[in-house]
Structures are given as C-alpha cells and as structure tokens.
Amino acid sequence: LSARREGGQGVCICLSGRRDRAFVSFKGSVADLSEADLDVGRLLAPGTSHLHFSAYYDCSGLQPAVPRLMARAKAERGATVSIVPQTDATGAWEGGLLELLPHTDVLLCNQREAASIAGVAIAGRRATWYEISEAV
C-alpha cells in the first residue's frame, strides 16, 4: 500500500508505564485502503475459517466493503468474524459498525470504546473520554 499511495505506511508507537499507556500514531494512507486493494480470492480462499478487521474506524475507505466481505466469509467459508474498532478519531462513532455487530462473532474493545459505540450519553450529549472512564 505505501508503495502505491501518497502518505506512506502508518506506524503506531505504544508508550507504556506502570499504570497507563499512550499511543503516538501516524495514520499514513490507511484511510485509503479499499476493497480494490484486497485480493478477495486469497482472503476468502478455501480453508479460511476466520476473518479479522482491525482498526475499523481508521480504515474508512474499507468500511463500505466490510458487510459484503463478512457475509461472503460466513456464507462461502462458514468463517467467524472479529472486529477491533479502535478509537474513532472523528468522535462520531459511526461508519456502520452498529449494523455489523449482529454478524460479528467477536468484538474486541475496551470499556471506553464500548460505551462510545453504544452511545452512552451524559447530559444529552456524547460523553467525553474522561466522563466515560469515570462512569465505568
């Protein structure tokens, strides 16, 4: 992907301490990743038993194809599907993830992500990261 797209390869560095951690990320061209970049034949080749989508919110260009890919993996291969949403940097927590949940076998997220995806609100608005961490 980095050889074909302006913006280059993304990278994430995790700074970990005894009580907390922080991430420093350069997203690169990950938002431009789309179904056209995938070899779907290899992705759903015979023997495929699991399909995993990581950094769902970062891969906005791939999001429209995810329902189709999930349906094909399940129908053609009997595969299970997992999603790691990561943080939605836009703060909107949209992108069709809620509609995918009934078809997702494993959702891997932390409490803050789960609360944001579920639309936990405080005083009629979406809660901030701090408010969610205090509430859970």
N, C-alpha and C positions, 0 to 999 in steps of 0.2 A: 504494500500500500504506500509506504513512504517514497518508493522509487517512482511512483506514478502520480503522486499528488503533491501539490504545493502545501506546505505546512509541516511536512515531515512526520516522523514517528513520535507518538506520545510517550511520556515517561511519568512515573509516579514514585516519589520517594517517601517512605514512611519514617517519621521521627518518633521513636518510641521511648517513653520514660516509664518509671515505676507505676505511675497512677493514670497516665493518659497518653494519648498519641495524637499526632498531627500528620497531615498529608500535604505534600507540596507536589502539585501536578502541572504538567504541560500537556494539554489535550492533543496537540498536533492535529492530524487530519481525521481523527476517529469519528467525528460527526459526519464526515463524508462517506463513511463506509456504507455500502448499499448491497442489495441482493445481487446486483451486477458484478460485484467484486467476489462473490462466493462461487465456488464450484459445487453447485447444489447436488450434482450427481455423486460426488465424493462425500458430501456432507450427509446425504441420505443413502449411502451405499448399503448393500446387503450386509447384515451384521451390526448395523447401527442400532444400539439399544438405548442410548441416552443423548439428548440434545441440550446443551447448556448455553444460555445467553448471559454474558457478564457485562456489567456497566451499561445496563439497558438505557438509562437516561442519557448517557454520553453518546450513544450510537443512534442519534436521532434520524439519520438517513436510512438506517436499517429497520427502524420501528414499523413502517408500513408493511414490511415483508414478514415480520415475526408471526402474526396469526396464521398466515399461509404455511410457513415453514413448520410451525408447531403442528398444524393439522395434518400435514403430509407425513411428518415424523411419526405421529401416532397412528395414522391410518395405514401407511405403507410399511412401517417397521415395527409397530407396536412399542415404540420408544417412549420412555419417560422424558419429561422436560423440567429443567430447573432454570430459575432466573435469579440473578443478583442485580437488584435495581441500581445500587449505589445512590449517591445524592443527586437530586435534580438541581443543578446549579441555577436554573431559572426560578426556582421556588414555586413553580406551578404544579408540579407533581401530576402531570397529565401524560400525554403520549400513548394512551391506550392500555396502560398496564392493568388497570382495574378490570377491564374486559377480558384480559388474558388469565387472570387468577383462577377462574373455574377450570381452566385447561392446563394449569401449572401443577406439576406433582410436588415440587419443592421450591419454596420461596425463601431465599437466604437474605435476611436483612436485620439490622439492629432495631432497637426499640424506637429510636427517633425516626428512622425511615418508615417503619411500620405505621407509626402514628401519623406521619405526614401523608403517606399513601392513603390511609383510611380517612383523612380529612379531619383529624382531631382539631377542634377549634377552641379558642379561648376568647370570650367576649365577642363572639360573632365573626371572628377573623381567623385565618390560619395561624396556628401557634408558631412562635419563633423557636429556634433550636434550644435556646435556654429554657423557655417555658415548657417545652416537651420534656427536656431532661429533668426538670423539677417535678413534673406531673407523673412520670413513670418510675 
